[in-house]
Amino acid sequence: FQICFLLFAVLYIVSYFIITRYKRKADEQEDEDAIVNRISLFLSTFTLAVSAGAVLLLPFSIISNEILLSFPQNYYIQWLNGSLIHGLWNLASLFSNLCLFVLMPFAFFFLESEGFAGLKKGIRARILETLVMLILLALLILGIVWVASALIDNDAASMESLYDLWEFYLPYLYSCISLMGCLLLLLCTPVGLSRMFTVMGQLLVKPTILEDLDEQMYIITLEEEAIQRRLNGVSSTVEYQTVELERELEKVKSKKMNLERRKKASAWERNLVYPAVMILLLIETSISVFLVALNILYLLVDETAMPKGSGGPGIGNASLSTFGFVGAALEIILIFYLMVSSVVGFYSLRFFENFTPRKDDTTMTKIIGNCVSILVLSSALPVMSRTLGITRFDLLGDFGRFNWLGNFYIVLSYNLLFAIMTTLCLVRKFTSAVREELLKALGLDKLHLSNNPRDSETKPSANGHQKTL
């Protein structure tokens, strides 16, 4: 219990600093709204800590199994045993259910509540309205699950099992949420795997091949001075022009800072770090696709390859990887890589672009939405890793009790879709430059057939011609 408490305390502190970094700064007044915001902040921090624990749980279990195999009689690792791992998985499952179905809906309704009409305003009135909304939401979800169960499995035993709230209904509901999370990961992860190259390209300094940085600095400096003169000459009464020029000036200053950073970078950073990182990303993505393709073959020839096909040998009894400790380390790296890629892909999708948090300018409602989304993704990550064959670790606790994990067609279709979508995203990513050059050579670039973000940087000049920086 003490080990679990210490681990969760560390995750809670880190989560609190992350949320306060993005949370919109409010007035330091001790009014009613400030108390509500603080309670919602604590609940969101708890949810984010649970999400981080769900992400770290699978790598921690894999590395613990390999340590117990390597040092079975070591006195200093006696605390690292199967009961601890089982307890952590059960706690992660319990807290995930608690945050998803109780704490986050309570935080959202509590934040939006004002109290019923006719009652005295205050914290008690808002809590009463929140509890009523939670009861109505629970009844709505219960009705939806009943209808879904009647459509899918319409028999007396199935309907009677829904009366068992703890043993059947909550795991069944969490199984549905997990399936939705895995489908969201199926949509986000391939996009994120291809988007990771662009993100790392923005964070690292690219090699200066056939580029004159001094000339680019001279051009960007002239443009900055021109915008500054226009901004000084615009009357303060024309507000929309001032705002537009200030935004344009910020973009130019950002590009100038990027060029200055590229000029100050050393030759090692430009010519060695960037290619090495790009090659590493390509290798990790290729290994992920290869493991998924290999898992598809296993599914076709061996029934035990199913995520729900066989029970595990137990913690510390046998290695989970064919290549021992090296294979386990590779699995851990791939799991973290898939999680980061899924988060990047989630915020890259157009439907979730408005969810992207901004430093010191994110509302509490948006923070709650981000915490719920990350919780769904992190809870589905162990299931996705096992379904795709990234790891052979048999899920412990309620993570492995999902009914759909035993459906051969769902698991096989999931693997096929992941491999196909990832391959298509990578092919589209690496052939975009060739496609643009072909369009330019054929004179079709003016038709805007490409969806490249660089097209947005093309602006009409004063004389009507197109000018690209």
Summary of the structure (lengths in Angstrom):
residues: 469
radius of gyration: 26.5
end to end distance: 59.2
largest distance: 80.1
contacts: 1348
relative contact order: 0.13
helix: 76%
strand: 2%
